[in-house]
Amino acid sequence: MTPSNIINYARRLIQDNQLLRTTEDYIDETLLDYVNQALKQTAVYRPDLFLQIADIPTTADVVQQTAPADSMRLSDLFSVKDGNAIVEVSRETLDRSAPGWTQVAAGTPINWMRHLKNPNQFFLYPRPQAGIVLVGEYVQEPPAYTLNQTINLLSDSFLPAVATAVVSMVFGAQGPNNDMNVANSYMERYTQMMGVSLQTRPLTDTRETGLDARQVI
C-alpha cells in the first residue's frame, strides 16, 4: 500500500459523489498531505495497529529514560538485549519498599516502571550501566510518506478506511461550497471502519502492576 494507492481509491469515492467537483481539482500534493494526516490520525485512534518491537537504547547512569524519537507511546519492555528479562513494577510500590532505589549503583536493569504522566518516558532499576540496550514494544509514529513510498506500518486491509478519512478532509476543505454534513458522514464511516470506540490504553499498555517490589528486587 502506498499513498498513491490511497489517493486513487479516494478519487473514485470523490468522483462517485455529485456534491464534489471533478477529481482534477484535487492535485496529488494536496491529497498526499491529507493521506499523511489521515495516517497520523489513525495512529492516535488505533495505536495498536502501529506497535513495533525494536531495540531501545538507554542513557547510562540515568534512572529516567526516554523511548525512541519516533515513539508515540511506550507499550512494554521485555528484556535486556541478549540478557535477562525485565519486569514491570509499580513505582509507588518501589518508592515505599526501597526508598533509596534511585541511588543504587548503575548495573543491569531488572525492573522498569511507567511514567504515568508521560507515555514516552519510563524508569529503570537499577539505573543502566553504559551500553545497555532493551528490547521493547512501542507505538511508532507514521513518518511523512512520499507519493509512491510503501506504507509498512499499516496493513493493506485498512486502505479503504484511510481513503475514507481523506475524502472527509476533502469535503471539509471545500471553502464556500463545503458540506460539513457530508464530511462528518465520511468521518463517521471512517471511525466505524477503524473501530475507534475501542479503548486505546488497554490495546497498547499493560496495566501498572501492584506487585510488591520486594518480590522482584
Secondary structure, DSSP 4 states (H G I P E B T S, - for coil): --HHHHHHHHHHHHHT-TTS--GGGS-HHHHHHHHHHHHHHHHHH-GGGGEEEEEEE--TT-SEEE--TTEEEEEEEEEETTS-B-EE--HHHHHHH-TTGGGSPPB---EEEE-TT-TTEEEEESPBPTT-EEEEEEEEPP----TT---TTS-GGGHHHHHHHHHHHHHHT-GGG--HHHHHHHHHHHHHHHTTTS-HHHHH-PPPP---GGGT-
